Amino acid sequence: MTALERRSSASLALIFALRMLGLFLVLPVFALEAHRYPGGDDPAAIGLAMGIYGLTQGLLQIPFGLASDRFGRKPVIVFGLIVFAAGSCLAALAPSLQWLVAGRALQGAGAISAAVTALLADQTRDLVRTKAMALVGSSIGLMFALSLVLSPLLASAVGLNGLFALTAVLAMTGIAVVLWWVPAEPAKMVDAARGGLAHVLRQAPLLRLNFGVFVLHATQLAMWVAVPAMLVDAGLAKAHHWWVYLPAVLGSFVVMGATLFPLEKRGYLRAVFLSAIGAIAVVQLGLLWMAHQGTSIWGLALVLFVFFCGFNVLEASQPSLASRLAPVQSRGAALGVYNTLQSLGFFTGGVLGGWLMKHMGAQGLFVSCAVAMGAWMLVAWPMRAPAPKAG
């Protein structure tokens, strides 16, 4: 990477990290802490509160992406972080689960993922794009691992409302990073005539990626409706769940670095991509077996390690592929669609996961996740990785 590419990758990864740390601090304890709110005795309502963030993200990713094509990436990112911080404040002050749903919805309205990813794509070459996206993905994964350690401790000290207040502070810190560290947008990108939405909706390779990111994040969030309770049932106290999560996440980074980058360079990206999908499908079957036969800490640790190996590979490779397949003049629109499906996946996973747990139990949830991953494998099978451009 050039010095500019390293600075752009690091600063934009930090923006993602600050934003996602706030979200992830809530995730491990949300289903447990939400029971303390009035109206928190309904698993489906808790699932809605978890997933509503993804719905508003999904509704606004395309408008934010189009706006970044027209007005520039950085102004859109700053505006989105302000909205996200406002939603975090509303959630911090929520007196009931219904107000918590409203705060989460406003958080999601700060839909900056497409603009951030498009700016990173603008400032990196195809040859290093996957590495740049992997840095972003790794920063998100590290924040997830950190949140697993900090979340139970902070929740015990300040409660769920305190976690949301911290999320607002992290969002404002992200604004400072945008203004003072992220490199300026290339003049040729700011001045270029931008494209529209219709063209990117006609490209089959992009549609495959959009379907895949929807399934991936729906499965991820649905899993977390059930996994914390399974760990508790296996004998691991809530405050110690990071004993399983942290080694699994960190170990998966080692696997990603040892497989994704060298195999992509040798032309085996498709094989790695499909293998990652298959690994997550196998994880769902493993969780299904444990939900039926009984859980163990070591068994859960193993399947979660495999899950994060597949998840991190896909988190690095999918946005890189989307940015390379998209026309340059429509990159914000293409990544807006991609992030819309990602966000709708979060929403669907939260809502459907809560509904399945209420009406069909953990076994029904994991069967549904396995079927979804199998459908993705069929859709993704014809994929071909684009040849990287040198410049």
One Martini backbone bead per residue (centre of mass of N, CA, C, O) as a GRO file, in nm:
protein
  391
    1MET     BB    1   0.099   0.035   0.017
    2THR     BB    2   0.044   0.345   0.033
    3ALA     BB    3   0.031   0.607   0.239
    4LEU     BB    4  -0.262   0.684   0.164
    5GLU     BB    5  -0.384   0.400   0.194
    6ARG     BB    6  -0.312   0.365   0.492
    7ARG     BB    7  -0.461   0.613   0.601
    8SER     BB    8  -0.739   0.548   0.492
    9SER     BB    9  -0.773   0.267   0.618
   10ALA     BB   10  -0.729   0.347   0.917
   11SER     BB   11  -0.943   0.576   0.948
   12LEU     BB   12  -1.194   0.416   0.842
   13ALA     BB   13  -1.167   0.185   1.042
   14LEU     BB   14  -1.209   0.363   1.293
   15ILE     BB   15  -1.495   0.449   1.234
   16PHE     BB   16  -1.613   0.170   1.239
   17ALA     BB   17  -1.510   0.092   1.522
   18LEU     BB   18  -1.658   0.307   1.691
   19ARG     BB   19  -1.942   0.234   1.599
   20MET     BB   20  -1.933  -0.081   1.656
   21LEU     BB   21  -1.867  -0.079   1.953
   22GLY     BB   22  -2.135   0.037   2.045
   23LEU     BB   23  -2.306  -0.196   1.931
   24PHE     BB   24  -2.149  -0.442   2.064
   25LEU     BB   25  -2.186  -0.370   2.366
   26VAL     BB   26  -2.493  -0.451   2.350
   27LEU     BB   27  -2.537  -0.739   2.226
   28PRO     BB   28  -2.454  -0.953   2.461
   29VAL     BB   29  -2.686  -0.802   2.673
   30PHE     BB   30  -2.963  -0.729   2.556
   31ALA     BB   31  -3.152  -0.979   2.606
   32LEU     BB   32  -3.107  -0.958   2.920
   33GLU     BB   33  -3.153  -0.644   2.988
   34ALA     BB   34  -3.442  -0.597   2.853
   35HIS     BB   35  -3.613  -0.730   3.085
   36ARG     BB   36  -3.610  -0.456   3.271
   37TYR     BB   37  -3.815  -0.347   3.091
   38PRO     BB   38  -4.094  -0.234   2.996
   39GLY     BB   39  -4.188  -0.507   2.785
   40GLY     BB   40  -3.937  -0.737   2.835
   41ASP     BB   41  -4.119  -1.031   2.817
   42ASP     BB   42  -4.080  -1.028   2.491
   43PRO     BB   43  -3.896  -1.180   2.252
   44ALA     BB   44  -4.004  -1.032   1.999
   45ALA     BB   45  -3.951  -0.742   2.106
   46ILE     BB   46  -3.648  -0.780   2.140
   47GLY     BB   47  -3.591  -0.846   1.846
   48LEU     BB   48  -3.688  -0.573   1.740
   49ALA     BB   49  -3.484  -0.399   1.899
   50MET     BB   50  -3.238  -0.528   1.761
   51GLY     BB   51  -3.342  -0.498   1.438
   52ILE     BB   52  -3.439  -0.197   1.371
   53TYR     BB   53  -3.171  -0.084   1.286
   54GLY     BB   54  -3.166  -0.239   1.010
   55LEU     BB   55  -3.412  -0.108   0.878
   56THR     BB   56  -3.316   0.190   0.866
   57GLN     BB   57  -3.062   0.126   0.719
   58GLY     BB   58  -3.198   0.001   0.469
   59LEU     BB   59  -3.364   0.261   0.385
   60LEU     BB   60  -3.079   0.463   0.380
   61GLN     BB   61  -2.833   0.362   0.215
   62ILE     BB   62  -2.903   0.459  -0.070
   63PRO     BB   63  -2.934   0.763  -0.016
   64PHE     BB   64  -2.647   0.793   0.100
   65GLY     BB   65  -2.495   0.687  -0.148
   66LEU     BB   66  -2.606   0.895  -0.350
   67ALA     BB   67  -2.514   1.145  -0.190
   68SER     BB   68  -2.207   1.073  -0.211
   69ASP     BB   69  -2.202   1.099  -0.523
   70ARG     BB   70  -2.299   1.410  -0.521
   71PHE     BB   71  -2.158   1.553  -0.235
   72GLY     BB   72  -1.988   1.350  -0.095
   73ARG     BB   73  -1.860   1.162   0.159
   74LYS     BB   74  -1.792   1.328   0.423
   75PRO     BB   75  -2.060   1.482   0.478
   76VAL     BB   76  -2.230   1.220   0.508
   77ILE     BB   77  -2.077   1.096   0.745
   78VAL     BB   78  -2.121   1.320   0.952
   79PHE     BB   79  -2.428   1.319   0.950
   80GLY     BB   80  -2.464   1.020   1.034
   81LEU     BB   81  -2.320   1.044   1.312
   82ILE     BB   82  -2.520   1.241   1.435
   83VAL     BB   83  -2.766   1.057   1.421
   84PHE     BB   84  -2.646   0.823   1.582
   85ALA     BB   85  -2.602   0.986   1.843
   86ALA     BB   86  -2.900   1.060   1.888
   87GLY     BB   87  -3.002   0.767   1.917
   88SER     BB   88  -2.825   0.698   2.162
   89CYS     BB   89  -2.952   0.904   2.353
   90LEU     BB   90  -3.240   0.796   2.340
   91ALA     BB   91  -3.169   0.512   2.449
   92ALA     BB   92  -3.045   0.611   2.721
   93LEU     BB   93  -3.347   0.749   2.802
   94ALA     BB   94  -3.514   0.501   2.806
   95PRO     BB   95  -3.814   0.380   2.987
   96SER     BB   96  -3.865   0.166   2.751
   97LEU     BB   97  -3.887  -0.056   2.496
   98GLN     BB   98  -4.018   0.141   2.295
   99TRP     BB   99  -3.795   0.361   2.319
  100LEU     BB  100  -3.567   0.173   2.237
  101VAL     BB  101  -3.666   0.130   1.952
  102ALA     BB  102  -3.645   0.428   1.867
  103GLY     BB  103  -3.340   0.460   1.916
  104ARG     BB  104  -3.252   0.234   1.721
  105ALA     BB  105  -3.377   0.360   1.470
  106LEU     BB  106  -3.206   0.623   1.475
  107GLN     BB  107  -2.936   0.495   1.456
  108GLY     BB  108  -2.990   0.365   1.170
  109ALA     BB  109  -3.017   0.649   1.017
  110GLY     BB  110  -2.691   0.638   1.027
  111ALA     BB  111  -2.608   0.549   0.698
  112ILE     BB  112  -2.252   0.512   0.633
  113SER     BB  113  -2.130   0.257   0.497
  114ALA     BB  114  -2.128   0.329   0.195
  115ALA     BB  115  -1.954   0.588   0.213
  116VAL     BB  116  -1.705   0.461   0.344
  117THR     BB  117  -1.653   0.237   0.135
  118ALA     BB  118  -1.633   0.424  -0.111
  119LEU     BB  119  -1.391   0.590  -0.011
  120LEU     BB  120  -1.198   0.353   0.007
  121ALA     BB  121  -1.220   0.278  -0.293
  122ASP     BB  122  -1.122   0.553  -0.406
  123GLN     BB  123  -0.826   0.521  -0.225
  124THR     BB  124  -0.791   0.238  -0.376
  125ARG     BB  125  -0.665  -0.032  -0.521
  126ASP     BB  126  -0.739  -0.336  -0.639
  127LEU     BB  127  -0.478  -0.486  -0.528
  128VAL     BB  128  -0.565  -0.367  -0.211
  129ARG     BB  129  -0.868  -0.388  -0.136
  130THR     BB  130  -0.894  -0.640   0.043
  131LYS     BB  131  -0.703  -0.537   0.262
  132ALA     BB  132  -0.865  -0.287   0.333
  133MET     BB  133  -1.128  -0.440   0.405
  134ALA     BB  134  -0.992  -0.620   0.619
  135LEU     BB  135  -0.923  -0.393   0.812
  136VAL     BB  136  -1.211  -0.324   0.867
  137GLY     BB  137  -1.305  -0.607   0.953
  138SER     BB  138  -1.096  -0.636   1.184
  139SER     BB  139  -1.189  -0.395   1.349
  140ILE     BB  140  -1.466  -0.511   1.400
  141GLY     BB  141  -1.372  -0.775   1.532
  142LEU     BB  142  -1.215  -0.640   1.764
  143MET     BB  143  -1.461  -0.494   1.882
  144PHE     BB  144  -1.614  -0.746   1.943
  145ALA     BB  145  -1.408  -0.868   2.135
  146LEU     BB  146  -1.399  -0.627   2.331
  147SER     BB  147  -1.703  -0.628   2.401
  148LEU     BB  148  -1.704  -0.910   2.540
  149VAL     BB  149  -1.537  -0.802   2.782
  150LEU     BB  150  -1.685  -0.519   2.855
  151SER     BB  151  -1.995  -0.547   2.863
  152PRO     BB  152  -2.052  -0.689   3.140
  153LEU     BB  153  -1.901  -0.476   3.307
  154LEU     BB  154  -2.057  -0.221   3.214
  155ALA     BB  155  -2.345  -0.321   3.269
  156SER     BB  156  -2.300  -0.348   3.578
  157ALA     BB  157  -2.225  -0.035   3.617
  158VAL     BB  158  -2.439   0.130   3.386
  159GLY     BB  159  -2.592  -0.020   3.197
  160LEU     BB  160  -2.763   0.012   2.905
  161ASN     BB  161  -2.775   0.324   2.906
  162GLY     BB  162  -2.464   0.363   2.933
  163LEU     BB  163  -2.389   0.229   2.664
  164PHE     BB  164  -2.535   0.438   2.486
  165ALA     BB  165  -2.375   0.683   2.581
  166LEU     BB  166  -2.103   0.577   2.478
  167THR     BB  167  -2.186   0.562   2.182
  168ALA     BB  168  -2.210   0.869   2.142
  169VAL     BB  169  -1.914   0.934   2.199
  170LEU     BB  170  -1.795   0.760   1.968
  171ALA     BB  171  -1.933   0.914   1.737
  172MET     BB  172  -1.796   1.191   1.791
  173THR     BB  173  -1.513   1.083   1.744
  174GLY     BB  174  -1.559   1.011   1.447
  175ILE     BB  175  -1.587   1.301   1.346
  176ALA     BB  176  -1.296   1.385   1.408
  177VAL     BB  177  -1.168   1.186   1.211
  178VAL     BB  178  -1.291   1.294   0.951
  179LEU     BB  179  -1.182   1.596   0.977
  180TRP     BB  180  -0.849   1.516   1.068
  181TRP     BB  181  -0.762   1.227   0.903
  182VAL     BB  182  -0.908   1.193   0.662
  183PRO     BB  183  -0.866   1.207   0.352
  184ALA     BB  184  -0.916   1.366   0.088
  185GLU     BB  185  -1.093   1.379  -0.175
  186PRO     BB  186  -1.069   1.320  -0.485
  187ALA     BB  187  -1.120   1.540  -0.731
  188LYS     BB  188  -1.216   1.338  -0.955
  189MET     BB  189  -1.450   1.229  -0.772
  190VAL     BB  190  -1.603   1.493  -0.709
  191ASP     BB  191  -1.630   1.591  -1.028
  192ALA     BB  192  -1.763   1.359  -1.126
  193ALA     BB  193  -1.990   1.197  -1.296
  194ARG     BB  194  -2.259   1.042  -1.174
  195GLY     BB  195  -2.443   0.779  -1.117
  196GLY     BB  196  -2.685   0.529  -1.083
  197LEU     BB  197  -2.911   0.266  -0.993
  198ALA     BB  198  -3.003   0.088  -1.235
  199HIS     BB  199  -2.737  -0.046  -1.323
  200VAL     BB  200  -2.673  -0.211  -1.052
  201LEU     BB  201  -2.957  -0.380  -1.073
  202ARG     BB  202  -2.843  -0.551  -1.349
  203GLN     BB  203  -2.615  -0.707  -1.185
  204ALA     BB  204  -2.559  -1.026  -1.102
  205PRO     BB  205  -2.302  -1.019  -0.918
  206LEU     BB  206  -2.423  -0.808  -0.722
  207LEU     BB  207  -2.677  -0.968  -0.642
  208ARG     BB  208  -2.528  -1.199  -0.504
  209LEU     BB  209  -2.396  -1.025  -0.284
  210ASN     BB  210  -2.658  -0.913  -0.166
  211PHE     BB  211  -2.775  -1.182  -0.079
  212GLY     BB  212  -2.537  -1.272   0.100
  213VAL     BB  213  -2.535  -1.037   0.310
  214PHE     BB  214  -2.815  -1.094   0.414
  215VAL     BB  215  -2.771  -1.383   0.520
  216LEU     BB  216  -2.529  -1.339   0.704
  217HIS     BB  217  -2.669  -1.123   0.903
  218ALA     BB  218  -2.916  -1.285   0.976
  219THR     BB  219  -2.764  -1.522   1.100
  220GLN     BB  220  -2.598  -1.376   1.311
  221LEU     BB  221  -2.836  -1.249   1.476
  222ALA     BB  222  -3.001  -1.503   1.526
  223MET     BB  223  -2.791  -1.656   1.690
  224TRP     BB  224  -2.785  -1.428   1.931
  225VAL     BB  225  -3.058  -1.520   2.056
  226ALA     BB  226  -2.924  -1.815   2.159
  227VAL     BB  227  -2.621  -1.838   2.249
  228PRO     BB  228  -2.608  -1.713   2.536
  229ALA     BB  229  -2.798  -1.929   2.663
  230MET     BB  230  -2.618  -2.173   2.594
  231LEU     BB  231  -2.381  -2.088   2.770
  232VAL     BB  232  -2.534  -2.091   3.032
  233ASP     BB  233  -2.626  -2.392   3.012
  234ALA     BB  234  -2.311  -2.487   3.007
  235GLY     BB  235  -2.186  -2.297   3.266
  236LEU     BB  236  -2.152  -1.991   3.162
  237ALA     BB  237  -2.121  -1.697   3.264
  238LYS     BB  238  -2.191  -1.394   3.140
  239ALA     BB  239  -1.908  -1.261   3.230
  240HIS     BB  240  -1.753  -1.524   3.061
  241HIS     BB  241  -1.803  -1.527   2.745
  242TRP     BB  242  -1.522  -1.418   2.645
  243TRP     BB  243  -1.368  -1.688   2.670
  244VAL     BB  244  -1.487  -1.770   2.388
  245TYR     BB  245  -1.491  -1.526   2.189
  246LEU     BB  246  -1.200  -1.418   2.179
  247PRO     BB  247  -1.040  -1.664   2.068
  248ALA     BB  248  -1.218  -1.698   1.817
  249VAL     BB  249  -1.160  -1.424   1.684
  250LEU     BB  250  -0.848  -1.421   1.685
  251GLY     BB  251  -0.808  -1.693   1.539
  252SER     BB  252  -0.958  -1.606   1.274
  253PHE     BB  253  -0.746  -1.402   1.179
  254VAL     BB  254  -0.524  -1.603   1.123
  255VAL     BB  255  -0.677  -1.764   0.911
  256MET     BB  256  -0.731  -1.535   0.714
  257GLY     BB  257  -0.428  -1.453   0.662
  258ALA     BB  258  -0.352  -1.760   0.562
  259THR     BB  259  -0.579  -1.762   0.316
  260LEU     BB  260  -0.699  -1.522   0.158
  261PHE     BB  261  -0.453  -1.364   0.039
  262PRO     BB  262  -0.284  -1.593  -0.096
  263LEU     BB  263  -0.527  -1.720  -0.259
  264GLU     BB  264  -0.604  -1.472  -0.417
  265LYS     BB  265  -0.328  -1.435  -0.562
  266ARG     BB  266  -0.371  -1.741  -0.695
  267GLY     BB  267  -0.698  -1.760  -0.776
  268TYR     BB  268  -0.890  -1.872  -0.500
  269LEU     BB  269  -1.140  -1.703  -0.408
  270ARG     BB  270  -1.384  -1.880  -0.469
  271ALA     BB  271  -1.309  -2.117  -0.283
  272VAL     BB  272  -1.302  -1.955  -0.019
  273PHE     BB  273  -1.585  -1.841  -0.029
  274LEU     BB  274  -1.744  -2.113  -0.038
  275SER     BB  275  -1.616  -2.233   0.218
  276ALA     BB  276  -1.731  -2.019   0.414
  277ILE     BB  277  -2.025  -2.087   0.369
  278GLY     BB  278  -2.006  -2.387   0.450
  279ALA     BB  279  -1.906  -2.342   0.740
  280ILE     BB  280  -2.164  -2.193   0.844
  281ALA     BB  281  -2.357  -2.424   0.785
  282VAL     BB  282  -2.221  -2.625   0.980
  283VAL     BB  283  -2.265  -2.459   1.234
  284GLN     BB  284  -2.575  -2.483   1.238
  285LEU     BB  285  -2.571  -2.792   1.274
  286GLY     BB  286  -2.415  -2.791   1.539
  287LEU     BB  287  -2.622  -2.622   1.700
  288LEU     BB  288  -2.856  -2.813   1.656
  289TRP     BB  289  -2.733  -3.056   1.803
  290MET     BB  290  -2.698  -2.909   2.077
  291ALA     BB  291  -2.999  -2.831   2.118
  292HIS     BB  292  -3.076  -3.143   2.134
  293GLN     BB  293  -2.828  -3.285   2.318
  294GLY     BB  294  -2.649  -3.059   2.424
  295THR     BB  295  -2.422  -2.857   2.587
  296SER     BB  296  -2.086  -2.721   2.545
  297ILE     BB  297  -1.823  -2.523   2.574
  298TRP     BB  298  -1.630  -2.657   2.366
  299GLY     BB  299  -1.834  -2.682   2.136
  300LEU     BB  300  -1.903  -2.383   2.111
  301ALA     BB  301  -1.616  -2.284   2.061
  302LEU     BB  302  -1.572  -2.432   1.794
  303VAL     BB  303  -1.814  -2.321   1.624
  304LEU     BB  304  -1.737  -2.019   1.663
  305PHE     BB  305  -1.466  -2.033   1.526
  306VAL     BB  306  -1.574  -2.119   1.250
  307PHE     BB  307  -1.759  -1.884   1.208
  308PHE     BB  308  -1.539  -1.654   1.215
  309CYS     BB  309  -1.378  -1.753   0.980
  310GLY     BB  310  -1.603  -1.717   0.769
  311PHE     BB  311  -1.695  -1.428   0.833
  312ASN     BB  312  -1.423  -1.273   0.782
  313VAL     BB  313  -1.385  -1.352   0.491
  314LEU     BB  314  -1.657  -1.225   0.391
  315GLU     BB  315  -1.613  -0.933   0.505
  316ALA     BB  316  -1.364  -0.881   0.312
  317SER     BB  317  -1.460  -0.982   0.017
  318GLN     BB  318  -1.738  -0.859  -0.055
  319PRO     BB  319  -1.682  -0.547  -0.068
  320SER     BB  320  -1.452  -0.573  -0.267
  321LEU     BB  321  -1.617  -0.694  -0.497
  322ALA     BB  322  -1.829  -0.468  -0.517
  323SER     BB  323  -1.626  -0.235  -0.586
  324ARG     BB  324  -1.510  -0.380  -0.849
  325LEU     BB  325  -1.792  -0.424  -1.003
  326ALA     BB  326  -1.847  -0.137  -0.986
  327PRO     BB  327  -1.902   0.149  -1.109
  328VAL     BB  328  -1.743   0.431  -1.037
  329GLN     BB  329  -1.995   0.635  -1.073
  330SER     BB  330  -2.172   0.398  -0.883
  331ARG     BB  331  -2.050   0.315  -0.603
  332GLY     BB  332  -2.246   0.430  -0.392
  333ALA     BB  333  -2.496   0.282  -0.495
  334ALA     BB  334  -2.392  -0.010  -0.479
  335LEU     BB  335  -2.318   0.009  -0.168
  336GLY     BB  336  -2.600   0.083  -0.082
  337VAL     BB  337  -2.733  -0.182  -0.158
  338TYR     BB  338  -2.550  -0.368   0.000
  339ASN     BB  339  -2.609  -0.229   0.284
  340THR     BB  340  -2.909  -0.273   0.278
  341LEU     BB  341  -2.899  -0.585   0.289
  342GLN     BB  342  -2.742  -0.597   0.548
  343SER     BB  343  -2.950  -0.446   0.727
  344LEU     BB  344  -3.192  -0.632   0.663
  345GLY     BB  345  -3.055  -0.872   0.792
  346PHE     BB  346  -3.055  -0.769   1.078
  347PHE     BB  347  -3.358  -0.735   1.104
  348THR     BB  348  -3.447  -1.023   1.030
  349GLY     BB  349  -3.278  -1.172   1.243
  350GLY     BB  350  -3.409  -1.044   1.493
  351VAL     BB  351  -3.709  -1.099   1.437
  352LEU     BB  352  -3.699  -1.399   1.347
  353GLY     BB  353  -3.539  -1.506   1.586
  354GLY     BB  354  -3.751  -1.435   1.801
  355TRP     BB  355  -3.986  -1.593   1.674
  356LEU     BB  356  -3.852  -1.875   1.669
  357MET     BB  357  -3.796  -1.896   1.972
  358LYS     BB  358  -4.098  -1.873   2.059
  359HIS     BB  359  -4.224  -2.110   1.846
  360MET     BB  360  -3.947  -2.326   1.790
  361GLY     BB  361  -3.687  -2.265   1.894
  362ALA     BB  362  -3.358  -2.337   1.847
  363GLN     BB  363  -3.397  -2.552   1.627
  364GLY     BB  364  -3.559  -2.377   1.428
  365LEU     BB  365  -3.347  -2.161   1.394
  366PHE     BB  366  -3.106  -2.343   1.282
  367VAL     BB  367  -3.253  -2.456   1.040
  368SER     BB  368  -3.301  -2.183   0.900
  369CYS     BB  369  -3.002  -2.105   0.875
  370ALA     BB  370  -2.914  -2.349   0.704
  371VAL     BB  371  -3.101  -2.297   0.464
  372ALA     BB  372  -2.991  -2.016   0.395
  373MET     BB  373  -2.698  -2.109   0.337
  374GLY     BB  374  -2.774  -2.303   0.108
  375ALA     BB  375  -2.894  -2.089  -0.079
  376TRP     BB  376  -2.634  -1.926  -0.109
  377MET     BB  377  -2.463  -2.139  -0.242
  378LEU     BB  378  -2.633  -2.153  -0.501
  379VAL     BB  379  -2.605  -1.850  -0.580
  380ALA     BB  380  -2.274  -1.837  -0.564
  381TRP     BB  381  -2.153  -2.057  -0.757
  382PRO     BB  382  -2.119  -1.869  -1.036
  383MET     BB  383  -1.893  -1.716  -0.947
  384ARG     BB  384  -1.653  -1.445  -1.038
  385ALA     BB  385  -1.354  -1.309  -1.013
  386PRO     BB  386  -1.213  -1.023  -1.069
  387ALA     BB  387  -0.975  -0.867  -1.226
  388PRO     BB  388  -0.724  -0.681  -1.135
  389LYS     BB  389  -0.621  -0.359  -1.126
  390ALA     BB  390  -0.331  -0.173  -1.116
  391GLY     BB  391  -0.481   0.139  -1.076
   0.00000   0.00000   0.00000
